[in-house]
Amino acid sequence: MGIKLKLTGLRRFVRTEAEIADYTAQVAAAQDTLVNGTGAGNDFLGWLNLPVDYDRDEFARIKQAAKKIQQTCDVLIVSMDQLLSGGLVNSRWEDGTDLTWEQDAIDTLSQIAARKPVYVFDTVMRLATTAGYQGLDSEAYRLFRSYGMAERGELTGHNLTVDNIIAGYPYGADGERIETTLDDELVEHYLAARARKLRLTDYLLRHAESFAACVVGVDDSAARISVQTNEIRYLQRLLGKNCALFCGTDELGMMAFTRAYADCAGWNSRLSVHYFGGYEDSVADAYDTSTLRESVEQHITALGAELADWSEQSDAVVLVLTRGASSTECSRYLAAWEDNCRNGVPTIVIDASSATQHLPQQLEDTSLQWLMGYSAWGTAANSVGIALSMGLTRLQWLQGEQDPQPEDSEAFARELIFAYMKDIAYCRYCRPTIKDLTPEGIEQALLRQNMTTRVETALKDTALVTGPDGVTDYVIPEFRLTDFSAPLGRSYEIRFRILFPNAGPWITEQ
């Protein structure tokens, strides 16, 4: 075999052919080391013999998988962080300047999109890294978030370029290097990961017109000039008619599915929104840059739905509880929900109050018959996107499904059980009291508050509509919640099983 040496990039460093010839012996030695596999890292030299020598069985499996996708998949939903970085968390830490493979992957997606709809979602890297990842603790998370929040100089006009944004990362608005107690190597890695992420999203948006929809979520941010500000403003310039950029990340996968489902069904929902609490025109929470009203409207638009005025006909009503809600506002909120249930009005419920403690207690006595979606999880943007996605999918299924099956309603029942257990029982009541994240510690915290039993009692025998005419022929059967754990070793998430011990054969354990 032969190895070709491309000299184009050397011309800045060597000036004569004789100077190049002086390296002949070194090049020959390097080639011998590679070919004979005598150097360090010799177990990673498979690329030398490609495409002659490769695992043909593995290649056959890849081709088979690709053929199956081509034949059986009508729509592709792609997380760019998963595809290009191995996941959202790793995208906050992945380094590398050679983006050839990643750009090729985006090009391939664009080619696939010419044959079938492709829905992609991506993120603007959040201010901090991830606590518990790569050995970084909660203190490192705090320091990185503070470093990311430090004010940068704002770029405008022709100065707003990717290279200028990246060059400005280490410097504050005064032009001085931002001080931090973080290790220099950690900071450099963080900035390199930001640069990589920005370049990839830039490349993605320049190819976005080929996709059915392309959504970019701004990961945990802050309502101030920060390291994200120039990134966001630059990316906004690239948005096409099929693109959207707004605060929120964890809800993007659900939103992409809902948008694809609606597009395939040809469904265009109209939603009217009513706020309770009085803070809808304030910044939604500490992790958003937009107001709650802006966030709701942006999510509705990204889902392919329309915003209707209260005086206009709508397919569903969205009830939003804001932060700062008083007991009176909560009562009004629940009264509106109950009125909708009595009148057969499909309703999506969003609790963006963050700290309201008395609402969950009242929810246990509220009818769920016409509840399409519910969430109080995470940031305000997370709650908005999750509830709207759940609600629109449910609404469109009720309106368009010609052959509803029991397992369809079971799946929705599981979503309700999960939302109540995690958002209300766990996050509202038990999470603040947990000192030990072992399964035993979590279970003990739930038992102290009697929350598992309360959720089982509140939702058991709840009747759910199974068609647009309000016919109710599915009742949530008796269920049990068990096997609690914290899969990521932190209190934000819990995992548990939902068991239906006495239900029909379509019921499965989860």
KABELLIN-V83310 format. One record per residue. N is the residue number from 1. RES is the residue in one letter. NEAR is the number of other C-alpha atoms within 10 Angstrom. D_FIRST is the distance of its C-alpha to the first C-alpha in whole Angstrom. Layout:
N:RES:NEAR:D_FIRST / N:RES:NEAR:D_FIRST
//
This chain:
1:M:5:0 / 2:G:7:4 / 3:I:10:7 / 4:K:5:10 / 5:L:7:13 / 6:K:7:16 / 7:L:9:19 / 8:T:7:22 / 9:G:8:24 / 10:L:10:24 / 11:R:10:26 / 12:R:7:29 / 13:F:8:28 / 14:V:12:27 / 15:R:10:29 / 16:T:9:28 / 17:E:8:25 / 18:A:9:26 / 19:E:11:26 / 20:I:13:22 / 21:A:11:21 / 22:D:10:23 / 23:Y:11:20 / 24:T:11:17 / 25:A:10:18 / 26:Q:11:18 / 27:V:14:15 / 28:A:12:13 / 29:A:12:15 / 30:A:12:14 / 31:Q:14:10 / 32:D:13:11 / 33:T:14:13 / 34:L:16:11 / 35:V:17:8 / 36:N:9:11 / 37:G:14:14 / 38:T:11:17 / 39:G:12:18 / 40:A:9:20 / 41:G:9:20 / 42:N:13:17 / 43:D:9:19 / 44:F:9:18 / 45:L:12:14 / 46:G:11:14 / 47:W:10:12 / 48:L:14:9 / 49:N:11:9 / 50:L:10:11 / 51:P:9:12 / 52:V:8:11 / 53:D:10:12 / 54:Y:12:16 / 55:D:10:19 / 56:R:9:21 / 57:D:9:24 / 58:E:10:24 / 59:F:11:23 / 60:A:11:25 / 61:R:11:28 / 62:I:12:27 / 63:K:12:27 / 64:Q:12:31 / 65:A:12:32 / 66:A:11:31 / 67:K:12:33 / 68:K:11:36 / 69:I:13:36 / 70:Q:14:36 / 71:Q:9:39 / 72:T:8:41 / 73:C:11:41 / 74:D:12:43 / 75:V:19:43 / 76:L:20:40 / 77:I:16:41 / 78:V:18:39 / 79:S:20:39 / 80:M:23:37 / 81:D:21:37 / 82:Q:15:36 / 83:L:13:33 / 84:L:20:32 / 85:S:18:33 / 86:G:13:34 / 87:G:14:38 / 88:L:21:40 / 89:V:16:41 / 90:N:18:37 / 91:S:22:37 / 92:R:26:40 / 93:W:23:37 / 94:E:18:34 / 95:D:19:32 / 96:G:12:29 / 97:T:10:29 / 98:D:9:26 / 99:L:13:27 / 100:T:8:24 / 101:W:10:24 / 102:E:17:28 / 103:Q:16:29 / 104:D:11:26 / 105:A:16:29 / 106:I:20:32 / 107:D:15:30 / 108:T:11:30 / 109:L:21:33 / 110:S:19:35 / 111:Q:14:33 / 112:I:16:35 / 113:A:19:38 / 114:A:12:38 / 115:R:11:39 / 116:K:15:41 / 117:P:21:43 / 118:V:23:41 / 119:Y:25:43 / 120:V:24:41 / 121:F:25:42 / 122:D:26:41 / 123:T:25:43 / 124:V:26:44 / 125:M:27:43 / 126:R:21:46 / 127:L:27:48 / 128:A:21:47 / 129:T:26:44 / 130:T:22:45 / 131:A:16:47 / 132:G:14:46 / 133:Y:14:42 / 134:Q:10:40 / 135:G:8:43 / 136:L:13:45 / 137:D:13:49 / 138:S:12:52 / 139:E:11:52 / 140:A:20:49 / 141:Y:18:49 / 142:R:16:53 / 143:L:16:51 / 144:F:22:48 / 145:R:20:51 / 146:S:15:53 / 147:Y:22:50 / 148:G:25:49 / 149:M:20:53 / 150:A:20:53 / 151:E:19:54 / 152:R:24:52 / 153:G:18:52 / 154:E:17:53 / 155:L:17:51 / 156:T:11:52 / 157:G:7:51 / 158:H:6:48 / 159:N:11:48 / 160:L:16:47 / 161:T:16:43 / 162:V:17:40 / 163:D:12:39 / 164:N:12:43 / 165:I:22:44 / 166:I:19:41 / 167:A:12:42 / 168:G:19:45 / 169:Y:22:45 / 170:P:19:46 / 171:Y:17:49 / 172:G:19:52 / 173:A:15:55 / 174:D:10:56 / 175:G:11:53 / 176:E:10:53 / 177:R:12:50 / 178:I:16:51 / 179:E:11:52 / 180:T:12:51 / 181:T:10:51 / 182:L:13:48 / 183:D:9:45 / 184:D:10:43 / 185:E:9:40 / 186:L:14:41 / 187:V:16:42 / 188:E:13:39 / 189:H:16:37 / 190:Y:21:40 / 191:L:21:40 / 192:A:20:36 / 193:A:21:37 / 194:R:26:39 / 195:A:22:37 / 196:R:23:34 / 197:K:25:37 / 198:L:24:39 / 199:R:16:36 / 200:L:20:35 / 201:T:20:38 / 202:D:17:38 / 203:Y:16:35 / 204:L:24:37 / 205:L:23:40 / 206:R:14:39 / 207:H:17:37 / 208:A:25:41 / 209:E:17:42 / 210:S:19:40 / 211:F:22:41 / 212:A:21:45 / 213:A:24:46 / 214:C:26:44 / 215:V:25:46 / 216:V:25:45 / 217:G:22:47 / 218:V:24:48 / 219:D:23:48 / 220:D:22:51 / 221:S:26:52 / 222:A:22:55 / 223:A:16:58 / 224:R:13:57 / 225:I:17:55 / 226:S:24:52 / 227:V:29:48 / 228:Q:26:48 / 229:T:21:51 / 230:N:24:48 / 231:E:24:46 / 232:I:17:48 / 233:R:14:50 / 234:Y:19:46 / 235:L:19:45 / 236:Q:16:48 / 237:R:10:48 / 238:L:15:45 / 239:L:18:47 / 240:G:15:47 / 241:K:9:50 / 242:N:15:48 / 243:C:20:47 / 244:A:19:49 / 245:L:21:49 / 246:F:24:52 / 247:C:28:52 / 248:G:28:51 / 249:T:24:48 / 250:D:20:49 / 251:E:20:50 / 252:L:24:48 / 253:G:21:46 / 254:M:18:50 / 255:M:27:50 / 256:A:25:47 / 257:F:20:48 / 258:T:22:52 / 259:R:24:51 / 260:A:22:49 / 261:Y:17:52 / 262:A:20:54 / 263:D:15:52 / 264:C:12:51 / 265:A:13:55 / 266:G:11:56 / 267:W:16:58 / 268:N:16:59 / 269:S:19:62 / 270:R:19:64 / 271:L:24:65 / 272:S:19:68 / 273:V:19:68 / 274:H:15:71 / 275:Y:17:70 / 276:F:23:72 / 277:G:20:73 / 278:G:14:73 / 279:Y:18:70 / 280:E:21:67 / 281:D:12:67 / 282:S:15:66 / 283:V:20:63 / 284:A:27:62 / 285:D:21:61 / 286:A:12:59 / 287:Y:21:56 / 288:D:23:56 / 289:T:23:57 / 290:S:21:59 / 291:T:19:62 / 292:L:25:62 / 293:R:19:64 / 294:E:18:61 / 295:S:23:58 / 296:V:25:60 / 297:E:17:60 / 298:Q:20:57 / 299:H:25:56 / 300:I:22:58 / 301:T:12:56 / 302:A:22:53 / 303:L:27:54 / 304:G:19:55 / 305:A:19:59 / 306:E:17:61 / 307:L:17:64 / 308:A:17:68 / 309:D:13:71 / 310:W:12:73 / 311:S:7:76 / 312:E:10:73 / 313:Q:11:72 / 314:S:18:69 / 315:D:18:67 / 316:A:23:67 / 317:V:23:68 / 318:V:23:66 / 319:L:21:68 / 320:V:24:67 / 321:L:28:69 / 322:T:29:68 / 323:R:23:68 / 324:G:16:71 / 325:A:21:73 / 326:S:17:76 / 327:S:14:78 / 328:T:11:80 / 329:E:17:77 / 330:C:20:75 / 331:S:16:78 / 332:R:15:78 / 333:Y:21:74 / 334:L:21:75 / 335:A:13:78 / 336:A:16:76 / 337:W:26:73 / 338:E:20:76 / 339:D:12:78 / 340:N:19:75 / 341:C:18:75 / 342:R:12:78 / 343:N:10:78 / 344:G:16:74 / 345:V:20:72 / 346:P:25:69 / 347:T:29:68 / 348:I:27:65 / 349:V:24:66 / 350:I:25:64 / 351:D:24:65 / 352:A:28:64 / 353:S:24:66 / 354:S:20:64 / 355:A:14:67 / 356:T:18:70 / 357:Q:12:71 / 358:H:13:74 / 359:L:20:72 / 360:P:16:70 / 361:Q:12:74 / 362:Q:11:75 / 363:L:15:72 / 364:E:16:73 / 365:D:12:76 / 366:T:16:74 / 367:S:19:74 / 368:L:20:70 / 369:Q:23:71 / 370:W:24:70 / 371:L:25:67 / 372:M:29:64 / 373:G:26:62 / 374:Y:26:62 / 375:S:27:60 / 376:A:26:61 / 377:W:25:58 / 378:G:20:56 / 379:T:21:57 / 380:A:29:59 / 381:A:33:56 / 382:N:21:55 / 383:S:26:58 / 384:V:31:58 / 385:G:29:55 / 386:I:24:55 / 387:A:27:59 / 388:L:30:58 / 389:S:28:55 / 390:M:22:57 / 391:G:24:60 / 392:L:31:59 / 393:T:22:57 / 394:R:20:60 / 395:L:23:62 / 396:Q:21:60 / 397:W:19:60 / 398:L:18:63 / 399:Q:15:64 / 400:G:14:61 / 401:E:13:61 / 402:Q:9:62 / 403:D:5:62 / 404:P:13:62 / 405:Q:11:61 / 406:P:14:62 / 407:E:14:59 / 408:D:13:59 / 409:S:19:62 / 410:E:19:61 / 411:A:12:57 / 412:F:18:60 / 413:A:20:62 / 414:R:16:59 / 415:E:15:58 / 416:L:21:62 / 417:I:21:62 / 418:F:20:59 / 419:A:19:60 / 420:Y:23:64 / 421:M:22:62 / 422:K:23:60 / 423:D:21:61 / 424:I:23:65 / 425:A:23:65 / 426:Y:25:62 / 427:C:20:62 / 428:R:20:65 / 429:Y:18:67 / 430:C:22:65 / 431:R:19:62 / 432:P:11:64 / 433:T:14:66 / 434:I:17:63 / 435:K:11:62 / 436:D:13:60 / 437:L:20:57 / 438:T:15:56 / 439:P:17:57 / 440:E:13:61 / 441:G:16:61 / 442:I:23:61 / 443:E:19:63 / 444:Q:15:66 / 445:A:21:66 / 446:L:22:66 / 447:L:13:69 / 448:R:11:71 / 449:Q:15:71 / 450:N:13:71 / 451:M:19:69 / 452:T:18:67 / 453:T:14:70 / 454:R:14:71 / 455:V:20:68 / 456:E:18:69 / 457:T:14:72 / 458:A:16:72 / 459:L:23:69 / 460:K:15:70 / 461:D:14:72 / 462:T:16:71 / 463:A:19:71 / 464:L:22:69 / 465:V:21:69 / 466:T:23:67 / 467:G:17:68 / 468:P:15:69 / 469:D:10:72 / 470:G:15:73 / 471:V:11:73 / 472:T:12:72 / 473:D:12:71 / 474:Y:17:69 / 475:V:17:70 / 476:I:20:68 / 477:P:21:68 / 478:E:16:69 / 479:F:20:66 / 480:R:15:65 / 481:L:18:62 / 482:T:14:60 / 483:D:12:57 / 484:F:18:57 / 485:S:21:54 / 486:A:16:53 / 487:P:15:49 / 488:L:13:48 / 489:G:12:50 / 490:R:13:52 / 491:S:19:56 / 492:Y:14:55 / 493:E:17:53 / 494:I:20:55 / 495:R:14:53 / 496:F:17:56 / 497:R:14:57 / 498:I:16:59 / 499:L:18:61 / 500:F:18:63 / 501:P:13:65 / 502:N:10:68 / 503:A:13:66 / 504:G:11:65 / 505:P:8:62 / 506:W:10:60 / 507:I:16:60 / 508:T:13:57 / 509:E:8:56 / 510:Q:10:54
//
